[in-house]
Each structure stands twice: as C-alpha cells, then as structure tokens.
Amino acid sequence: LQAASGTDRTAQDPALPDPGPAETASVEQPPAEAVPQTSENGGSITQQQFEQYLAAAESSVRQGRCDRAAEFFALASVYVPHDVRPHLGKSHALLAVGDFVNSALSLARAIELDAKAGLVRVDLVEAVGGPDAFVARITKLEELAQGNPSPAFQFLLAYVYYQMERPNEARVAIEAARTGMMSRIAVD
C-alpha cells in the first residue's frame, strides 16, 4: 500500500507510527461521493446530514449547550430549509442564550413555513434550561420589550406568553409588534 501511494511514512520520519488498520482501510474504501446514496442504501446524503445535525442539536440542548444547539439547528436548516423543526429549535436555543432578536427571526421563519408551528405547545421552561434560566431570560426579554418597541422583542414575547398560557398578554404583545412593524414601514 505504501509502495502504491509512493510514500513511505516510516522512511520519511521514524518518529511517526506505522499506519494502523483504520488508515489503511480508509485508503481501500471508495470515497463517500463515489457511492451514490439511494433510498435502498440509506436515503439521500442531504437527508442524512439533516438528520445528523438535528440529532446533534437536540443532544446539545439536553446537555445544556444551547449555543452549540443553535449552530447545529442552523446547519440542519441548510440541508432542508423548508422543514420547520430546525428553525423552531434554533429559536428556542437562541432564546435560551439570550439572543432575542435572532430567536424572533428564527421563530418568524418557522411560522412563515408553517403557521401552525407557532401554536404547538412547547415546554419552554425545559427548552430554556429549567425554571431559573427561564425566569431570568423572560424577565430580561420583558425589560427589553418594555424599553424598546422593537417588533422582534414584542413578537417573541407574544410567543412566550402564548406558550405560558397567558393569552391576554400575548394579544397585547402581538398588537405592540404590529404597531411597531407599521411604524417601521411608514418610516422606511
């Protein structure tokens, strides 16, 4: 194998270990691109990558690594951009780390793809990392929304209130988001 490749690693540097079975096996295997993926041998590569990134994101959420989860959800959405799950998952992960504007944007994208997605009940307390983290994040979001009429803050707050089963507060926040959007459109 070394003679076929024209390289002899041990002759070049005796400090380097001999290639193990894993290294030699990878040389003998055809590259992944050479084996077309079909439904018979595992589905499309795109779908497989999507599922891998989605699973990695969900695992990161369980580990409390919402920053990494947001990255994995974003990668999943590259492979299957019209699936609502990575957008909604990214929104929840970004809410957990306090990135409220991008959380609202991901939520808006999820709802744009499937309006019913925003109505599905989710345990936000668990999604954000437990009761203490949830209270801290929502308190901060409420403070930001109160001092800033940004439609993004109001929209995200409306979603949070809806999930908390506080419909009156959700309606007020949605109305504030609409008003904020209308004033921005009029100015632009």
C-alpha positions as CSV (number, residue, x, y, z in Angstrom):
1,L,0.0,0.0,0.0
2,Q,2.8,2.4,0.8
3,A,4.6,1.5,-2.4
4,A,1.4,2.1,-4.4
5,S,0.9,5.5,-3.0
6,G,4.6,6.4,-3.4
7,T,5.0,7.4,0.2
8,D,6.8,5.5,3.0
9,R,5.9,7.4,6.2
10,T,8.3,5.4,8.3
11,A,11.2,6.1,5.9
12,Q,10.4,9.8,6.0
13,D,10.1,10.2,9.7
14,P,10.8,7.2,12.0
15,A,9.0,9.1,14.9
16,L,5.7,8.7,13.1
17,P,3.7,5.5,13.9
18,D,3.0,3.0,11.2
19,P,-0.4,3.4,9.6
20,G,-2.9,1.4,11.5
21,P,-5.7,-0.7,10.1
22,A,-8.1,2.4,10.2
23,E,-5.7,4.4,8.0
24,T,-5.1,1.6,5.5
25,A,-8.8,0.6,5.4
26,S,-9.8,4.2,4.5
27,V,-7.5,4.1,1.6
28,E,-9.1,0.9,0.3
29,Q,-12.6,2.2,0.6
30,P,-14.1,4.3,-2.2
31,P,-14.8,7.9,-1.3
32,A,-18.3,8.5,0.0
33,E,-19.0,10.7,-3.1
34,A,-18.4,7.7,-5.3
35,V,-21.2,5.7,-3.7
36,P,-24.5,7.2,-4.8
37,Q,-26.9,7.2,-1.9
38,T,-30.4,5.9,-2.7
39,S,-33.4,5.0,-0.6
40,E,-32.2,1.4,-0.7
41,N,-28.8,2.1,0.9
42,G,-29.8,4.9,3.4
43,G,-31.5,7.8,1.7
44,S,-30.1,11.0,0.3
45,I,-27.0,12.4,1.7
46,T,-28.8,15.7,2.2
47,Q,-31.5,14.0,4.4
48,Q,-28.8,12.1,6.3
49,Q,-26.9,15.3,7.0
50,F,-30.1,17.0,8.0
51,E,-31.0,14.2,10.5
52,Q,-27.4,14.1,11.9
53,Y,-27.4,17.9,12.6
54,L,-30.9,17.8,14.0
55,A,-29.9,15.0,16.4
56,A,-26.7,16.8,17.3
57,A,-28.7,19.9,18.1
58,E,-31.2,18.0,20.2
59,S,-28.3,16.3,22.1
60,S,-26.7,19.7,22.7
61,V,-30.0,21.1,24.1
62,R,-30.1,18.1,26.5
63,Q,-26.5,18.8,27.6
64,G,-27.4,22.5,28.2
65,R,-25.2,23.7,25.3
66,C,-27.8,25.8,23.6
67,D,-25.1,27.9,21.8
68,R,-23.9,24.8,20.0
69,A,-27.5,23.6,19.5
70,A,-28.3,26.9,17.7
71,E,-25.4,26.2,15.4
72,F,-26.5,22.6,14.7
73,F,-30.1,23.7,14.0
74,A,-28.7,26.3,11.6
75,L,-26.7,23.7,9.8
76,A,-29.7,21.4,9.6
77,S,-31.8,24.1,8.0
78,V,-29.2,24.5,5.3
79,Y,-29.8,20.9,4.2
80,V,-33.6,21.0,4.4
81,P,-34.6,24.7,4.5
82,H,-38.3,24.1,4.4
83,D,-38.5,21.9,7.4
84,V,-39.9,23.9,10.4
85,R,-38.1,21.9,13.1
86,P,-34.6,23.4,12.8
87,H,-36.0,27.0,12.7
88,L,-38.1,26.5,15.7
89,G,-35.4,24.6,17.6
90,K,-32.9,27.4,16.8
91,S,-35.4,30.0,18.1
92,H,-35.7,28.1,21.4
93,A,-31.9,27.7,21.6
94,L,-31.3,31.3,20.9
95,L,-33.9,32.3,23.5
96,A,-32.1,30.2,26.0
97,V,-28.8,32.0,25.4
98,G,-30.5,35.4,25.4
99,D,-30.1,36.2,21.7
100,F,-33.7,37.5,21.5
101,V,-33.6,39.3,18.1
102,N,-32.3,36.2,16.2
103,S,-34.6,34.0,18.2
104,A,-37.5,36.1,17.0
105,L,-36.2,35.9,13.4
106,S,-35.9,32.1,13.6
107,L,-39.4,31.9,15.1
108,A,-40.8,34.1,12.3
109,R,-39.2,31.9,9.7
110,A,-40.7,28.8,11.3
111,I,-44.1,30.4,11.4
112,E,-43.7,31.5,7.8
113,L,-43.0,27.9,6.8
114,D,-45.9,26.5,8.9
115,A,-48.3,28.9,10.7
116,K,-49.4,26.1,13.0
117,A,-45.9,25.6,14.2
118,G,-46.2,28.6,16.5
119,L,-49.4,27.1,18.0
120,V,-47.8,23.8,19.0
121,R,-47.4,23.8,22.8
122,V,-43.8,23.5,23.9
123,D,-42.3,23.3,27.4
124,L,-40.3,26.5,27.1
125,V,-39.1,26.2,30.8
126,E,-37.4,22.9,29.8
127,A,-36.3,24.3,26.4
128,V,-34.6,27.3,28.0
129,G,-32.8,25.3,30.6
130,G,-35.0,25.0,33.7
131,P,-37.1,27.3,35.9
132,D,-34.2,29.6,37.0
133,A,-32.9,30.2,33.5
134,F,-36.4,30.6,32.1
135,V,-37.3,33.3,34.7
136,A,-34.0,35.1,34.1
137,R,-34.5,35.1,30.3
138,I,-38.1,36.1,30.3
139,T,-37.5,38.8,32.8
140,K,-34.7,40.2,30.6
141,L,-36.9,39.9,27.5
142,E,-39.8,41.8,29.2
143,E,-37.4,44.5,30.3
144,L,-36.0,44.9,26.8
145,A,-39.5,44.8,25.2
146,Q,-40.8,47.4,27.7
147,G,-38.0,49.9,27.0
148,N,-37.8,49.2,23.2
149,P,-40.8,49.0,20.9
150,S,-38.9,46.7,18.6
151,P,-41.3,44.4,16.8
152,A,-38.9,41.5,17.3
153,F,-39.0,41.7,21.1
154,Q,-42.7,42.1,21.1
155,F,-43.2,39.2,18.7
156,L,-41.0,36.8,20.7
157,L,-42.7,38.0,23.9
158,A,-46.1,37.2,22.4
159,Y,-44.9,33.7,21.6
160,V,-43.6,33.2,25.1
161,Y,-46.8,34.4,26.7
162,Y,-48.8,32.1,24.4
163,Q,-46.7,29.2,25.5
164,M,-47.2,30.2,29.1
165,E,-50.9,30.2,28.5
166,R,-51.2,33.9,29.1
167,P,-53.4,34.9,26.1
168,N,-54.2,38.4,27.2
169,E,-50.5,39.4,27.5
170,A,-49.9,37.6,24.2
171,R,-52.5,39.7,22.4
172,V,-51.1,42.9,23.8
173,A,-47.6,41.9,22.7
174,I,-48.8,40.9,19.2
175,E,-50.6,44.3,18.9
176,A,-47.4,46.1,20.0
177,A,-45.4,44.1,17.4
178,R,-47.9,45.0,14.7
179,T,-47.8,48.7,15.7
180,G,-44.0,48.6,15.7
181,M,-44.0,47.0,12.3
182,M,-46.4,49.5,10.9
183,S,-44.4,52.5,12.2
184,R,-41.2,51.0,10.7
185,I,-42.9,50.5,7.3
186,A,-44.2,54.1,7.4
187,V,-40.7,55.4,8.2
188,D,-38.9,53.3,5.6
